Amino acid sequence: MQPYPPTGQRWIASSDGGDQPRWRSDGRELIYVSQNRFVMAVDVRTHPTFTAGVPRRLFATRLPGANPDVFEYAMSRDAQRFLVDTISDAEPSAPVTIVLNWRGALALVDSR
């Protein structure tokens, strides 16, 4: 992390990396997705100096893919509730048959 506007100072909040970071609305906690797909939280203090606590697991996820450009979760302002885009455990659907030019096939049947 670094302050805005940049001062040249930088701090690490996670030694294992992470994607999709979001701040709790009061700025005291950073939420992110770890490389092994856990939603993580780390307590943060910015005054008098920046300090980050030890990251802790909130819960495991089944995210569709690691895409750092897309947020696959949303959270409440207090970070107590989450909405997560997950991979379903649904069974495969029945086979689907696609018929092309079905109107032409109907015209052949009608002409008989």
Stockholm file with secondary structure:
# STOCKHOLM 1.0

chainA/1-112         MQPYPPTGQRWIASSDGGDQPRWRSDGRELIYVSQNRFVMAVDVRTHPTFTAGVPRRLFATRLPGANPDVFEYAMSRDAQRFLVDTISDAEPSAPVTIVLNWRGALALVDSR
#=GR chainA/1-112 SS CCCSSCCSCCCCSCTTCCEEEEECTTSSEEEEECTTSEEEEEEEECSSSCEECCCEEEEECCCSCCCTTSCCEEECTTSSCEEECCCCCCCCCCCCCCCSSHHHHHHHHHTC
#=GC SS_cons         CCCSSCCSCCCCSCTTCCEEEEECTTSSEEEEECTTSEEEEEEEECSSSCEECCCEEEEECCCSCCCTTSCCEEECTTSSCEEECCCCCCCCCCCCCCCSSHHHHHHHHHTC
//
